[in-house]
């Protein structure tokens, strides 16, 4: 059964809450934290927590949000079975799924507007891996 997980750091907390509000109307997800923006947190802790959940099932996917999206992507990509893509446009989001079979999207709360965030997330959720010539490449990762 496919599951969606979401997590952020302190810088991404407000955007995470915005995304949760938008997604809660149409999809179930599991918030991996943090659950408050009152204290600063270390983004790798939340990336690792989410990636452990996503890697348990090949159909699971994750959303990670930090200030730039880059730190979360770096931490996430240290995990086996995780292919995290830093997304900032609908086009690069679609290609991350079509060609790279990304299973985690990372977003930069300081660098992308809310409208684009939701377009990227919706694209990530609906786009399927193309397979074919891309499959052998993904297997080399």
Secondary structure, 3 states (H helix, E strand, C coil): CCCEEEEECCCCHHHHHHHHHHHCCCCCCEECCCCCCCCCCCHHHHHHHHHHHHCCCCCCEEEEEECCCHHHHHHHCCCCCCCEEECCCHHHHHHHHHCCCCCEEEEECCCCCHHHHHHHHHHHHHCCCCCCHHHHHHHCC
